């Protein structure tokens, strides 16, 4: 399993799924990385989904691609959110 981006110094993993529908299967890689690296949050960059989902490993935040500026802000200062 792999994710698209890992920013270890900020403990952030990002997976890109630019598709209309996000399935439970799409969260697997992020959850595995969160478990192994002990990350509390991860991000799923999507086509249009905006939501937060809680899993036993932590929170996965889905961000639509058109909100990429918001995601860049979160990554630069995750404690702010």
N, C-alpha and C positions, 0 to 999 in steps of 0.2 A: 504494500500500500504506500501511496505517496500523496503529498499535498503540493500545491504549486509554489507556495512561498512560506518560508519560516524565517522569522526575525528573532533569533535566540536571545539577544540582549533585552528585548521587550517581552519575551515569552508570548509571541503571537504567531499563529499559523493561519494561512489564507488559502482557500481553495476557490478556484474560478469555475462556475457552472453557469455559463451563459445559455440558458435554455428556459422555455416557458414554464415547465413544471419541475419542481424539486421533489425527489422521492427520498424515502427513508434511507435507501442505499447510498445516496449522495453524501450523507453525513458520516459514513463509516471511516473514511481516511482521516478526517479531522478528529473524530473521537479517538481513534487509535493514537494519533500524534499527541493529543491532549493527555491521554493516559500515560504514554511512555515518557513524555517530557514534563509532565505535571504542569501543563498550561491550564489556567483557569478559564480563559476565553479563546475563541477562535472565530474567524470570519469567513463567510461564504459570499463571494461576489456573484450576484445573480443577474438575470435579465430584468426582472421587475419585482421580485419578492423582497419585502422589508419586514423582518420579524426577528424576535429573539426566542430561542428554544433552550430550555434547560435539560441537560442530560446528566447522568451520574458523574461524568468526567468534568463537567463545567457547562458554560453557556456558549452557544453558537449563535452568532449574530449575522443574519442575512442582510446584505446591503445591495440595492439595485445598482447596476453599473452607472446609471446617470447620477448617482450620489457619490461618485468616487472621491470628490473633494472632501466630503464628510468622513470617509474612511481614512483618507490621508491624515486628517486632523486627529482622529482617534489613535492612529498608529503613532503619531508624533508625541501625543500626550495621553496615554491610556488612563492615567489616574484621574484625569479631568472628568471622565464619564462614568 
